[in-house]
Amino acid sequence: MDQPTDRIVGVVNSTPLIALSIVGHLDLSPLLFDHVLIPTSVHMEVLLQGRGRPGSLEIGEADWLTVMEPEEATPLPAELMGLDEGEIDVILLARELKADWALVDEKLARQIAKAVGLQVKGTLGRNGTQIGTDEHRLRQEKAVKICADLCPICFSFHCQRGVV
């Protein structure tokens, strides 16, 4: 699976999508990336296991999201690596596609993604950094507002999940 040329590809985990959805900025993803992918495991986590939770409906209706299964699998169970299945699949799929960005919030997942050569951002980093072509870049004022909106949501969400 090769990445389309001259297109910005992002493979996204559940937490960035949910956080952006909660603060009403899920629509940023297709503005920053030409192609936004989520692994099948992330899709199931958000839409099936997360049914009725914040972000589930909005993410389910996002027609710009492409759901894909990574071709390779990790030889170790996710629990032994300290990651969940979605995080592992984001890393695997981003590597297979040679994606421009892997978007994960969990520290260990970011460290592993960087170790295998991926460019990595989290929810806040993606919105405060220059990602994209000139026509896709956010204006600084909008990025600052989005970060301000996301800070309390992400902190609360991470505390609930035991990430902080």
N, C-alpha and C positions, 0 to 999 in steps of 0.2 A: 504494500500500500504506500504509494508515494503521495506526498503533499502536492496539490496543484501549484504551479509556478505563479509567482507574482500575487499570491493570495496569502492573507494573514490567517493562520489557523490557530485556534485555541481549544485545548481539551480541558474541560472544567469539571471539578468535583462538586458535590452537593452543597457544601457550606457557602461558597461564594454565590451560587445561584439563589439559595434560600435567603441569604442576607440581602442581596440586591432586590429580591422580590418583596421582602418585608418592608423596605423603605421606598418602594415604588420606583426602583431604577433598574428593573430586570431588562428593560429595553436598551440599556447601554451595551450589552454584550454584542448584539449584531452591529452596533455602530463602531465598535472597536476591532471587531474581527470579521473577516469575510466569511469565515466558516467556523461555526461553534459546534463542537462535538462533546457528547457525554457518553461514557461507557454504559452498556446495558445495565450493569450493576448499580450505577448511580441513578439511572432512570427508575429502576425497581425500588431503590431506597427512597427516593423522593415521592414517587407516585403511588406505589403500593404500600410499603411500610410506613410512609409518611402521609397517607391519605387523611385528609381533614386537617393536617398541620399547616402552619404558615408556609406559603410559597408553593405548596403542592398543586393547587389549581392553576396558578399563573404559569408555572413551569410546564405543566401538562398541555397548556394552550399555546406555548411558544412554538410557532411553526418554523422558526428559523433554527431550532435545535436539531441536530442530527444524532441519532442514537446508533452506536456501533459497538460491536464486541471485539476486544483485542484478539488477534490471531494467536498470540503466544500466551502462555499461562506461567505463573511462578511455580517453581517446584516445591516451595514451602507454603504451608498454610499461613493465611494472613495474620493470624494471632501470634505466630512465632516471630513475625517481622515487626509486630507492634503497630501495624496499620490495619485499616478495615479494607474490605474487598474493593470498595469504590476507589480508595486512594491508590491501591496497587494497580487497578485497571486504568486509572488516569495516567499513571506513569508508563505502563506498558503501551497503551494506545498512543500517547504522545511520542514515545520513542519510535513505534512502528511507522507513524505518519510523518515523522520528522517535523512535528508541529512547532510553530514559533513559540508558543507559550503553553505551559501546564499551570493551571490555576488551582491551587490547593491552599488551605489555611493552616492545616496542622503542621507543626514544626518538624516532626520526624519525617513526614511525607515530603516536605520541601527539601530537607537535607538529602534524602535519598534521591529525589528527582534531580537535584543539582549534581549529586555524585555520579549519576549516569549521563550527565551532559545536557540536561534540559534547562531552558530558561524558565524560571519559576516566579510567579507572583501569587499573592493572596488577594482577598477581597479589597483591602485598603490599598495595597501596593499597586494593584492594577489600575485603580482610579486616580491615583496620584502620580502616575508615571507616564512618560510618553510611550504609549504603545500604539502602533498603527501607522498608517500612511498619513500624509498631511491632511487629507480630507476626513480621516477618522479620529484625529486627535481631539481630546476634550479641551475646552477652554479651561484655563486654570481656575477661574471663579467657580465653574460648575463642579470641577473635581474637588475643590475645597468644600463646597456645600455637601456633596455626596459623602465625603469622608466624615464630615461632622454628623451627618444623618446616620452613618453606619457605625461609628464608634460605640455608642451605647448598645446597639443591637448586637454587634459582634462580641463585645465584652460579655454581655449577658448570655449569649448563645454558647460561647466557649466555656464560661463558668459552669453552665448547666451540663455540658458534655465532659467537664473535667479536663479541658485542654489548658486552661490558664493555671 
